[in-house]
Amino acid sequence: MKWWAIVGVALSTLLVGCGEAGLLDGVGDATREYVEGDQITTTTIVPVAAGTGDEGLIGAADAKWFNDDIPNQMSGTPDQVVRGVWERELKSRFVQSSRAEIVAALPSIMFPGLVPENVEWITSQLVFDETTGALDRDTTAAFGLWISDPYQSDAARAGVLRVGRAAADLLPTRSDIVPIIVPDGISLSWTEDGHRYELFCRSDISVELCSDVADSAVPLASLLTR
């Protein structure tokens, strides 16, 4: 797979602050503006080597998943799970959800099989359109990678993965992963099987390591606790 980095000035500062109640709302929005905006920005395209192995990585299934033990978990068809999770925390856009609930709601969703070795916790949320109670098309799910207890300090968050719906005319196969260097780190974007993925890694994570994380994506269902 080819890897290319677009090195330039981001249109605005990447929003990585920890919002009210530890929500991920806003994370990555500036990166999306940089990718899809209509402003003209001068960039220099240079090749970036992929990582050289699994050094500095652990299995995502070996991290602690913050929401796997939440009470009143939903099961059933995707529609039933989405409706049940929405009703569990009505009027909240980002709703804490377990791995099993996210897989039930989005059966084909992928997640990196490998994460940086200092990641201790992974948080997971389904994201809703507050006016309809349906999953938001732009961001249907969000995951946080934390090096210590989640939501205690924004500095503890090593990265964020946002998942949205891909354009209907895109091929289901995994696209090339496009790295975009931004002031606070790097954002990697790709599409696969109807989903669009945006992985943000903080600047203390190398481009190569972040690329290895993105390239390790596997069905989230395969990472469920057995």
PyMOL commands that set and color helices and strands:
alter all, ss='L'
color gray80, all
select helices_A, chain A and resi 20-22+29-36+60-62+78-88+99-105+154-156+207-215+220-223
alter helices_A, ss='H'
color red, helices_A
select strands_A, chain A and resi 4-8+43-47+57-59+64-65+94-96+110-112+114-116+121-127+141-146+157-165+178-182+185-192+195-202+217-219
alter strands_A, ss='S'
color yellow, strands_A
deselect
rebuild
show_as cartoon
